[in-house]
Amino acid sequence: MVKNLLIYTLLFPIFGIVLLLFTPAKKLKLMKLIALTSASLSFTTSLLVWGFFQNSVGSFQFVVKLFWFPNFNINFILGVDGISLFFLLLTTLLIPLCLLTSWNSVSTNVKEFLIAFLVLDFFLIGTFCVLDLLLFYIFFESVLIPMFLIIGIWGSRERKILASYYFFLYTLLGSVVMLLSILYIFSQVGTTDYETLLTFGFSDIEQKIMWLTFFIAFASKVPMLPVHLWLPEAHVEAPTAGSVILAGVLLKLGTYGFIRFSLPLFPKASFFFTPLVYTIAAVGIIYTSFTAIRQTDFKRIIAYTSIAHMNLVIIGIFSFNNIGLEGAILQSLSHGFVASALFLVIGVVYDRYRTRIVQYYGGLATVMPLYIAVFLFFTIANIAFPGTSSFVGEFLILVGSFKVNTTITFLGATGVIISGAYSLWLFNRIAFGNLKIQYTQTFLDLSFRESILFLPLILGTFIIGIYPNIFLSSIHMSVNYLVELLYF
């Protein structure tokens, strides 16, 4: 029973999809309950995975092996370690929240919308749990399909079709070259089994070429400069639920790919290309932080801040030490909570007033006090205020990178400083000043459903900030094992 928990986590979304297909389209409430229940069951089983997870073990746990193409040594293998555990939990938590936030706002093609999110849930769980390189690529790329539809069909503005193509083409073209490397690996090793590949030594030139192809694929997902242009466009046009899952999980596919594949499979190339990665990440942090200040669209501001935060995570990953890597994983989890909550904050006022232009808002602290309190909490979390999850993650990243390169640490830290500027200025413009009555005639504070949406994100952000060892204790042994692979 316990050994098969990952199978159950993966199958609950499929079970929900099957039920939805046989549910009459007129029964909207029943369809929403089916989708929410199946996604919540998937989250529950992922919590059980964490509950039964052995922190003292650095190798993969809950491993399930199903033969797929045994003649070619390609098998369907699932498993989690301390690195993938919290990416799994973050995914299964945010999907039900996305369904809840769309409860009233999505009124067209409801069944198709629910199915798209459950399909996305299935592919994301598979991406973080599968232990075969070829199957990872299949799940990794399959995520694009439901997300492309979510942006293109249920997007909120007239440029949604363009934005969905931006998203699809940037990330697809970046990944095609990675497929060529995977085929080369299969031809050399005879299998794409991840644990087998860890024992195989590629030559220096092979590592460098394949590392570059993997880098292009993962960098476009993070995203890093100059392949970041799709993200602000996709965020602005996507529905609120689309932005939540995009910022909360899809951006983590790139960082997870670097940690899981680029570093352990190509360690020498990872060290060789570190100056390139540091340069791109540092420029990305400073450029996108300053760009965020001059934006007028609520969503576009948070989109650019996401790029800055994820590029700081990249610096932590390429510090090649326990502190930086653990900080990168924790900051990825923290960003999943904080950025998702900020997009939910935007969704609340957009559902009421149908605009995301910042200048149309002002003085909401007097008429929506609960909303502003939640907004303030996640604003200070976004600027890495002590006691919040972002502080712990960014502190560990900066300590880890300081051991390797003090210049890059200094440049990365400037992003933390600038984030204080744009976050507090944004909050000030929304919360204080005169009410813009001509644009907003009625004011409604957070409803019960909206309050429930924020509750798990507030708890997650607060718990990591106050007692991060709950999470770090599960991560530690797996990161130790990864560092050993890098240096030995």
NUTORMAR-249138 format. One line per 5 residues: for each residue x negated, y, z negated of C-alpha. Coordinates in pm, 1 decimal, decimal comma, always signed. Layout:
# NUTORMAR-249138
X/Y/Z ~ ...
***
This chain:
# NUTORMAR-249138
+0,0/+0,0/+0,0 ~ -267,9/+252,8/-109,1 ~ -500,4/+151,3/+174,4 ~ -230,9/+234,2/+432,7 ~ -154,3/+584,4/+302,6
-315,4/+748,2/+605,5 ~ -97,4/+541,6/+837,9 ~ +214,7/+661,0/+652,6 ~ +91,9/+1021,0/+662,7 ~ +46,8/+992,0/+1038,3
+374,1/+810,6/+1107,7 ~ +621,7/+1025,6/+911,4 ~ +618,8/+1304,0/+1177,1 ~ +678,4/+1040,1/+1447,1 ~ +968,6/+899,7/+1243,6
+1116,6/+1250,7/+1223,8 ~ +1077,3/+1300,4/+1600,7 ~ +1264,1/+975,0/+1674,4 ~ +1550,7/+1075,9/+1445,0 ~ +1569,6/+1421,9/+1603,9
+1591,8/+1272,9/+1951,7 ~ +1908,7/+1087,9/+1849,7 ~ +2064,0/+1379,7/+1658,9 ~ +2330,8/+1585,5/+1841,9 ~ +2201,7/+1931,3/+1933,7
+2503,5/+2097,7/+1768,9 ~ +2409,5/+1974,1/+1421,4 ~ +2148,7/+2241,9/+1356,8 ~ +2132,4/+2207,8/+978,9 ~ +2094,4/+1829,3/+995,8
+1811,0/+1861,6/+1248,7 ~ +1628,3/+2113,6/+1032,2 ~ +1665,9/+1890,7/+725,6 ~ +1532,5/+1587,4/+916,7 ~ +1227,0/+1778,9/+1036,4
+1160,6/+1933,0/+694,6 ~ +1202,6/+1599,6/+515,8 ~ +967,4/+1408,9/+746,5 ~ +702,1/+1682,8/+725,3 ~ +740,7/+1696,7/+344,8
+702,5/+1318,4/+316,9 ~ +380,6/+1346,5/+516,5 ~ +258,7/+1610,0/+269,4 ~ +357,3/+1388,0/-23,6 ~ +155,9/+1093,6/+108,8
-145,4/+1321,6/+169,3 ~ -119,6/+1427,8/-197,0 ~ -128,2/+1057,2/-289,3 ~ -442,2/+1024,9/-75,8 ~ -600,7/+1298,4/-288,9
-470,3/+1136,3/-606,9 ~ -631,1/+799,5/-525,6 ~ -944,6/+955,3/-375,5 ~ -1266,4/+849,4/-552,7 ~ -1486,3/+1154,4/-604,1
-1794,7/+943,8/-674,4 ~ -1792,6/+794,1/-322,1 ~ -1951,0/+986,5/-34,6 ~ -1844,3/+749,3/+244,7 ~ -1504,7/+721,6/+414,0
-1207,7/+595,9/+214,5 ~ -862,3/+456,2/+305,9 ~ -1018,6/+320,4/+624,6 ~ -773,9/+151,5/+863,9 ~ -897,7/-10,8/+1184,7
-662,6/-99,2/+1470,7 ~ -801,3/-251,5/+1789,3 ~ -730,3/-32,8/+2093,6 ~ -981,9/-122,7/+2367,0 ~ -1189,3/-390,2/+2190,4
-1365,0/-490,7/+2513,7 ~ -1509,3/-138,2/+2530,4 ~ -1572,0/-104,7/+2153,8 ~ -1317,0/+177,7/+2133,9 ~ -1085,4/+133,5/+1836,3
-827,1/+336,9/+1649,1 ~ -1001,2/+396,6/+1314,5 ~ -864,3/+625,1/+1043,1 ~ -1042,4/+739,1/+729,1 ~ -1108,2/+1042,7/+511,6
-1400,6/+1167,1/+306,7 ~ -1445,5/+1477,4/+95,5 ~ -1496,8/+1691,0/+407,0 ~ -1176,1/+1597,2/+588,6 ~ -953,2/+1547,2/+279,8
-860,1/+1911,7/+228,6 ~ -818,5/+1984,4/+598,9 ~ -560,1/+1703,4/+593,7 ~ -387,0/+1849,1/+287,7 ~ -383,8/+2199,2/+437,9
-222,5/+2069,4/+757,7 ~ +51,8/+1871,6/+586,9 ~ +128,3/+2164,3/+352,5 ~ +157,1/+2432,5/+619,8 ~ +382,2/+2240,8/+862,0
+679,1/+2229,7/+615,7 ~ +619,4/+2599,0/+537,4 ~ +630,1/+2676,5/+911,1 ~ +962,4/+2494,2/+940,1 ~ +1099,9/+2685,1/+640,6
+990,4/+3024,6/+769,9 ~ +1167,9/+2950,7/+1100,4 ~ +1486,2/+2834,6/+927,3 ~ +1691,6/+3135,9/+1039,2 ~ +1463,9/+3317,4/+1285,7
+1462,7/+3049,9/+1559,9 ~ +1804,2/+3014,4/+1721,9 ~ +1728,2/+2890,1/+2074,9 ~ +1616,0/+2536,6/+2165,4 ~ +1604,8/+2448,7/+1795,8
+1562,9/+2074,0/+1846,4 ~ +1271,8/+2124,6/+2084,4 ~ +1110,6/+2371,2/+1840,8 ~ +1129,7/+2122,0/+1553,3 ~ +994,5/+1839,6/+1768,8
+704,4/+2060,8/+1885,0 ~ +598,3/+2122,0/+1525,0 ~ +623,7/+1755,5/+1427,8 ~ +417,6/+1659,8/+1734,1 ~ +164,7/+1923,7/+1630,8
+162,8/+1775,7/+1279,3 ~ +89,5/+1428,9/+1421,2 ~ -197,0/+1547,6/+1641,6 ~ -358,8/+1759,6/+1369,2 ~ -349,4/+1476,9/+1114,2
-504,3/+1248,3/+1374,1 ~ -776,8/+1502,9/+1453,4 ~ -891,3/+1524,1/+1090,8 ~ -864,6/+1151,7/+1013,7 ~ -973,6/+961,0/+1325,3
-1323,9/+809,1/+1317,7 ~ -1381,7/+751,7/+1686,3 ~ -1536,9/+1027,0/+1898,1 ~ -1325,0/+963,4/+2207,9 ~ -1001,5/+947,0/+2007,9
-1105,2/+1263,3/+1826,0 ~ -1133,4/+1436,6/+2163,2 ~ -786,6/+1309,9/+2265,3 ~ -624,2/+1439,5/+1945,6 ~ -833,8/+1758,2/+1954,3
-711,9/+1843,8/+2304,0 ~ -355,2/+1721,0/+2253,9 ~ -303,4/+1991,5/+1991,0 ~ -303,2/+2242,7/+2278,7 ~ +19,0/+2109,2/+2432,1
+272,7/+2179,1/+2151,7 ~ +95,6/+2503,8/+2059,7 ~ +108,1/+2620,6/+2422,1 ~ +484,4/+2559,8/+2423,3 ~ +540,1/+2724,3/+2083,9
+371,6/+3046,3/+2199,1 ~ +515,0/+3045,3/+2552,3 ~ +877,9/+2957,3/+2470,4 ~ +941,0/+3095,6/+2121,3 ~ +698,8/+3388,9/+2133,1
+832,8/+3725,8/+2029,2 ~ +734,9/+3962,6/+2310,0 ~ +711,3/+3999,9/+2686,4 ~ +345,2/+3891,3/+2715,3 ~ +402,5/+3552,0/+2552,3
+350,9/+3354,5/+2875,5 ~ +18,5/+3527,0/+2939,8 ~ -87,5/+3471,2/+2579,2 ~ -4,3/+3099,0/+2595,2 ~ -215,0/+3060,5/+2910,9
-498,5/+3255,8/+2748,0 ~ -490,3/+3015,2/+2454,9 ~ -465,5/+2703,2/+2670,7 ~ -729,9/+2788,7/+2929,2 ~ -993,3/+2930,4/+2692,4
-979,8/+2630,6/+2460,7 ~ -931,4/+2365,2/+2730,3 ~ -1215,9/+2482,7/+2953,5 ~ -1441,5/+2502,4/+2650,2 ~ -1369,6/+2139,2/+2566,7
-1406,7/+1981,9/+2910,3 ~ -1786,6/+1995,0/+2892,1 ~ -1770,7/+1813,9/+2557,4 ~ -1591,2/+1524,9/+2728,1 ~ -1887,5/+1483,2/+2964,5
-2118,6/+1446,5/+2664,8 ~ -1883,9/+1194,7/+2503,6 ~ -1891,0/+986,1/+2824,1 ~ -2270,9/+1005,9/+2824,0 ~ -2281,9/+893,7/+2460,2
-2058,8/+597,7/+2544,7 ~ -2285,1/+500,3/+2833,6 ~ -2593,2/+512,5/+2608,6 ~ -2460,5/+360,5/+2286,5 ~ -2181,4/+138,1/+2419,7
-1926,5/+266,6/+2169,4 ~ -1779,3/+592,1/+2040,4 ~ -1735,1/+463,4/+1684,2 ~ -1839,7/+753,9/+1460,0 ~ -2020,1/+554,8/+1191,4
-2213,1/+360,2/+1455,5 ~ -2318,1/+685,9/+1626,1 ~ -2462,7/+813,9/+1296,6 ~ -2722,0/+535,5/+1310,7 ~ -2822,8/+607,2/+1671,7
-3112,0/+843,9/+1744,3 ~ -3090,6/+1061,0/+2055,5 ~ -3400,2/+1220,4/+2206,7 ~ -3467,1/+1590,6/+2148,9 ~ -3359,8/+1696,5/+2498,5
-3044,5/+1482,7/+2479,4 ~ -2955,4/+1638,8/+2146,5 ~ -3002,2/+1993,9/+2275,9 ~ -2789,6/+1945,2/+2587,1 ~ -2509,9/+1762,7/+2406,1
-2519,5/+2007,0/+2114,1 ~ -2459,6/+2295,1/+2356,6 ~ -2156,3/+2122,0/+2511,0 ~ -2009,3/+2054,3/+2165,8 ~ -2090,2/+2412,5/+2064,3
-1892,1/+2557,1/+2355,7 ~ -1591,3/+2342,2/+2261,5 ~ -1596,4/+2423,1/+1890,5 ~ -1697,0/+2790,7/+1926,4 ~ -1389,9/+2858,5/+2140,9
-1171,3/+2718,6/+1861,7 ~ -1331,1/+2912,5/+1571,1 ~ -1340,2/+3148,6/+1773,5 ~ -1684,6/+3304,0/+1815,4 ~ -1786,4/+3587,1/+2046,4
-1745,7/+3616,6/+2340,7 ~ -1470,9/+3349,1/+2365,5 ~ -1251,1/+3512,0/+2100,8 ~ -1022,0/+3718,0/+2322,8 ~ -742,6/+3460,2/+2329,0
-683,7/+3473,1/+1952,1 ~ -548,8/+3829,9/+1897,5 ~ -330,2/+3790,9/+2206,3 ~ -195,7/+3453,6/+2093,1 ~ -126,0/+3578,7/+1740,2
+57,1/+3889,3/+1854,8 ~ +285,9/+3697,3/+2090,0 ~ +341,2/+3380,9/+1882,3 ~ +639,6/+3343,5/+1648,1 ~ +560,8/+3373,6/+1277,8
+540,1/+2995,3/+1233,9 ~ +303,2/+2974,9/+1531,6 ~ +73,0/+3238,0/+1382,6 ~ +74,3/+3060,3/+1045,2 ~ -35,9/+2725,9/+1186,9
-276,1/+2894,2/+1430,2 ~ -460,0/+3082,5/+1154,9 ~ -412,2/+2819,8/+886,5 ~ -522,5/+2505,6/+1069,1 ~ -610,5/+2543,7/+1438,8
-904,8/+2774,6/+1371,5 ~ -1038,5/+2508,6/+1132,4 ~ -1071,5/+2258,4/+1417,6 ~ -1388,2/+2437,6/+1527,2 ~ -1552,0/+2451,8/+1183,7
-1452,5/+2090,7/+1112,5 ~ -1602,5/+1985,8/+1446,3 ~ -1935,2/+2152,2/+1362,0 ~ -1951,4/+1985,2/+1018,9 ~ -1830,3/+1643,3/+1130,5
-2003,5/+1603,1/+1467,1 ~ -2256,9/+1870,7/+1566,3 ~ -2467,4/+1860,3/+1248,9 ~ -2491,7/+1483,9/+1177,8 ~ -2506,2/+1361,9/+1540,6
-2753,4/+1625,1/+1664,8 ~ -2952,1/+1739,2/+1357,2 ~ -3269,1/+1850,4/+1538,6 ~ -3071,7/+2051,3/+1793,7 ~ -2866,3/+2207,7/+1513,0
-3184,4/+2339,3/+1350,9 ~ -3323,3/+2450,2/+1689,2 ~ -3014,9/+2656,6/+1781,2 ~ -2958,0/+2806,1/+1435,3 ~ -3098,4/+3153,1/+1531,4
-2850,9/+3166,7/+1821,7 ~ -2560,1/+3070,6/+1596,3 ~ -2662,3/+3322,0/+1328,2 ~ -2687,3/+3602,6/+1583,6 ~ -2347,7/+3534,6/+1739,6
-2180,6/+3491,8/+1398,5 ~ -2332,8/+3810,5/+1251,3 ~ -2235,1/+4020,4/+1554,5 ~ -1888,2/+3864,2/+1543,0 ~ -1837,7/+3951,7/+1175,9
-1936,8/+4316,9/+1215,6 ~ -1770,3/+4373,5/+1552,9 ~ -1433,5/+4219,0/+1464,4 ~ -1428,6/+4384,9/+1121,3 ~ -1467,0/+4729,7/+1274,3
-1223,3/+4639,4/+1552,6 ~ -960,9/+4545,8/+1291,7 ~ -972,0/+4897,2/+1144,0 ~ -859,2/+5064,2/+1467,2 ~ -566,4/+4830,5/+1542,3
-206,5/+4951,1/+1514,2 ~ -28,6/+4614,6/+1536,5 ~ +19,3/+4437,0/+1202,6 ~ -58,9/+4093,3/+1347,0 ~ -354,7/+4204,3/+1553,6
-523,1/+4343,4/+1239,0 ~ -497,1/+4009,0/+1057,7 ~ -603,9/+3822,6/+1374,1 ~ -931,8/+4014,3/+1391,7 ~ -992,1/+3965,3/+1019,4
-949,5/+3590,4/+1074,1 ~ -1229,3/+3593,2/+1332,2 ~ -1458,1/+3774,0/+1086,7 ~ -1385,8/+3530,3/+804,2 ~ -1431,1/+3221,5/+1021,0
-1764,3/+3349,1/+1153,6 ~ -1881,2/+3383,2/+793,9 ~ -1786,0/+3016,4/+749,2 ~ -2014,0/+2933,8/+1044,1 ~ -2306,2/+3101,1/+863,7
-2234,4/+2880,2/+563,2 ~ -2226,6/+2565,2/+777,8 ~ -2561,8/+2642,3/+937,8 ~ -2732,4/+2710,0/+605,6 ~ -2790,5/+2330,6/+596,1
-2770,0/+2307,2/+217,6 ~ -2510,3/+2181,4/-27,5 ~ -2410,1/+2521,6/-158,9 ~ -2350,4/+2677,8/+183,4 ~ -2167,1/+2373,5/+323,6
-1942,6/+2335,9/+19,6 ~ -1871,7/+2708,5/+34,4 ~ -1784,4/+2680,1/+405,8 ~ -1534,4/+2399,4/+341,1 ~ -1382,6/+2582,0/+42,9
-1362,0/+2909,7/+235,8 ~ -1190,9/+2728,8/+525,4 ~ -930,0/+2601,3/+279,7 ~ -899,7/+2944,9/+120,5 ~ -858,5/+3114,7/+457,5
-584,7/+2862,7/+538,4 ~ -392,3/+2983,7/+233,3 ~ -462,6/+3356,3/+255,6 ~ -435,6/+3413,6/+633,1 ~ -119,6/+3200,0/+653,7
+34,9/+3402,0/+370,3 ~ -53,1/+3732,4/+538,5 ~ +118,3/+3620,1/+858,8 ~ +420,1/+3519,3/+651,3 ~ +410,1/+3867,8/+495,9
+424,0/+4013,4/+847,3 ~ +706,1/+3775,7/+943,2 ~ +921,7/+3893,5/+650,9 ~ +932,9/+4256,0/+766,3 ~ +944,8/+4164,1/+1134,9
+1258,2/+3951,8/+1078,9 ~ +1422,2/+4252,6/+915,2 ~ +1306,0/+4545,8/+1127,0 ~ +1187,6/+4389,9/+1457,4 ~ +862,0/+4579,7/+1480,6
+500,0/+4514,6/+1384,8 ~ +364,5/+4864,6/+1450,3 ~ +212,0/+4978,1/+1121,7 ~ +303,5/+5346,6/+1161,6 ~ +674,8/+5258,4/+1152,0
+640,7/+5139,6/+792,8 ~ +567,5/+5322,3/+468,8 ~ +686,7/+5350,3/+111,3 ~ +804,6/+4988,9/+85,8 ~ +679,9/+4967,7/-274,7
+988,5/+5163,1/-385,9 ~ +1246,9/+4945,4/-207,0 ~ +1078,5/+4600,9/-177,2 ~ +873,3/+4566,0/-498,7 ~ +853,8/+4183,3/-499,8
+742,3/+4181,2/-136,7 ~ +473,6/+4442,1/-207,0 ~ +352,0/+4245,7/-512,1 ~ +298,6/+3937,7/-294,2 ~ +135,8/+4151,6/-24,0
-99,6/+4304,3/-283,3 ~ -200,5/+3961,9/-417,3 ~ -301,9/+3833,5/-74,9 ~ -465,8/+4164,6/+15,9 ~ -703,7/+4138,3/-279,0
-754,2/+3770,0/-196,4 ~ -844,5/+3869,3/+159,5 ~ -1116,4/+4104,3/+33,2 ~ -1262,0/+3823,6/-186,2 ~ -1166,4/+3976,1/-520,4
-1301,8/+3775,4/-819,0 ~ -1043,7/+3526,6/-942,2 ~ -919,3/+3444,3/-594,5 ~ -1018,0/+3155,4/-369,4 ~ -1195,2/+3375,1/-112,7
-1438,1/+3503,0/-375,0 ~ -1555,7/+3151,7/-460,6 ~ -1589,4/+3046,8/-96,1 ~ -1769,8/+3360,5/+20,7 ~ -1995,8/+3367,3/-286,3
-2111,2/+3008,1/-223,2 ~ -2165,2/+3081,0/+147,4 ~ -2376,2/+3388,8/+71,9 ~ -2579,4/+3206,2/-194,9 ~ -2639,2/+2914,6/+43,4
-2738,7/+3135,8/+336,0 ~ -2958,1/+3356,9/+113,0 ~ -3184,2/+3056,1/+57,1 ~ -3235,9/+3030,0/+432,6 ~ -3217,3/+3379,6/+580,9
-3174,1/+3695,3/+374,5 ~ -3116,0/+3918,5/+678,9 ~ -2818,8/+3714,6/+797,9 ~ -2685,3/+3706,7/+440,6 ~ -2699,2/+4086,1/+429,4
-2523,3/+4119,0/+766,6 ~ -2260,9/+3864,6/+663,5 ~ -2201,3/+4051,3/+337,9 ~ -2126,8/+4372,4/+531,5 ~ -1817,5/+4195,2/+664,0
-1700,3/+4149,7/+304,7 ~ -1743,6/+4522,1/+243,6 ~ -1567,0/+4627,9/+563,8 ~ -1280,9/+4385,2/+488,6 ~ -1215,6/+4587,2/+173,9
-1177,4/+4897,6/+388,7 ~ -929,2/+4765,3/+644,0 ~ -730,8/+4551,3/+395,8 ~ -674,3/+4826,8/+141,5 ~ -605,2/+5087,4/+408,9
-344,0/+4858,2/+566,7 ~ -180,8/+4792,7/+229,3 ~ -177,5/+5163,3/+147,3 ~ -2,5/+5252,3/+474,1 ~ +265,3/+4984,7/+425,1
+329,5/+5020,0/+51,3 ~ +298,0/+5391,7/-18,9 ~ +384,0/+5725,1/+139,1 ~ +723,4/+5836,2/+264,5 ~ +996,5/+5594,8/+363,7
+1042,0/+5591,6/+740,8 ~ +1419,2/+5600,6/+714,0 ~ +1472,0/+5670,9/+1083,7 ~ +1330,0/+5328,7/+1165,4 ~ +1451,2/+5121,8/+869,3
+1806,1/+5188,8/+755,4 ~ +1846,2/+4894,3/+515,0 ~ +1599,0/+4733,0/+279,5 ~ +1608,6/+4373,1/+157,1 ~ +1347,9/+4231,8/-78,6
+1224,8/+3871,3/-64,0 ~ +1499,0/+3610,7/-55,8 ~ +1483,1/+3287,0/-256,1 ~ +1371,3/+3091,7/+52,8 ~ +1094,4/+3342,1/+127,2
+976,5/+3335,0/-235,2 ~ +950,9/+2954,5/-220,5 ~ +736,2/+2990,6/+93,2 ~ +477,1/+3202,1/-87,2 ~ +468,5/+3001,7/-411,5
+236,7/+2712,3/-302,9 ~ +3,0/+2955,4/-124,1 ~ -21,9/+3176,5/-434,1 ~ -88,3/+2873,7/-655,1 ~ -351,9/+2737,0/-415,7
-531,7/+3072,1/-389,2 ~ -521,6/+3124,5/-765,4 ~ -627,9/+2771,9/-868,4 ~ -930,7/+2767,1/-634,7 ~ -1031,2/+3110,3/-764,0
-1001,0/+3015,5/-1132,5 ~ -1112,9/+2651,2/-1132,8 ~ -1273,4/+2554,9/-799,5 ~ -1426,5/+2235,5/-940,5 ~ -1093,3/+2057,7/-883,1
-1173,2/+2081,9/-513,2 ~ -1553,1/+2087,9/-519,2 ~ -1572,4/+1760,7/-712,9 ~ -1404,9/+1580,3/-420,9 ~ -1623,8/+1754,2/-161,7
-1961,5/+1715,7/-334,6 ~ -2061,8/+1355,3/-257,3 ~ -1965,0/+1374,4/+110,6 ~ -2164,6/+1695,3/+155,8 ~ -2460,7/+1529,1/-18,3
-2441,9/+1245,7/+232,7 ~ -2425,5/+1494,3/+522,6 ~ -2731,3/+1686,9/+397,2 ~ -2923,1/+1358,2/+367,1 ~ -2841,0/+1282,3/+732,5
-2971,5/+1625,5/+832,6 ~ -3305,5/+1595,8/+658,5 ~ -3375,5/+1223,0/+668,2
***
